[in-house]
Amino acid sequence: EDDEDSHDEL
Amino acid sequence: MNIFRLAGDMSHLFSILLLLLKIHTIKSCAGVSLKTQELYALVFATRYLDIFTGYISLYNTLMKMFFLWSSFTIVWYMRYHNVVRRSYDKDQDTFRHYFLILPCFILALLVHEKFTFLEVLWTFSLYLEAVAILPQLVLLQRTRNVDNLTGHYVFFLGAYRSFYILNWIYRYFTEQNYYKWITWISGLVQTALYADFFYYYVKSWRNSERLQLPA
């Protein structure tokens, strides 16, 4: 989970 | 996604659309720093490599594609378009932007969350974005008389950064384990760089006069 949404911003 | 993040993204999108509008319709890039635009193209090219490796949402992917396409399009216009390139203030736009790239890369090699190829490039893009506006601010300071579209462009870029800070504050209080020191610090540095410009922008807007920066 940490990996997946660590870069959810642009 | 919260309202601050959306407002930030929309300001960012709008700032780029303004710039494209200026370049495409007026066929002029006067007052626009090619150095800054090249840095942004590099920022997006190194940050959005994850477009191929991960999927977050359709919104996310479309925005990334737009930022990539638009940044390279603007650089292409300013370098190669027959008419547009003639309006480029080459002699004024002398900031040594290459000197920003290497320190940012070294910093990304030293300070990052994970030592992987994509992660180091992502971190590099954050550091580089923080300082990428510098050539543009220097150019504005030099030319002093800022045309409306260029002024609005820089204003909306700054607004994008300000909304992102509100977004981080909101997420910090509403999500568990939301800490992003590297993103926050480089974002704060970036926003701080706009402070001086903001001051003169708001002042000229309140007096409804043309934006003029002090020498």
Interface residues (C-beta under 8 A of the other chain):
Chain A: E4 D5 S6 H7 D8 E9 L10
Chain B: R5 D9 H12 D50 G54 I56 N60 M63 K64 F67 E113 W122 Y164 N167 K180 T183
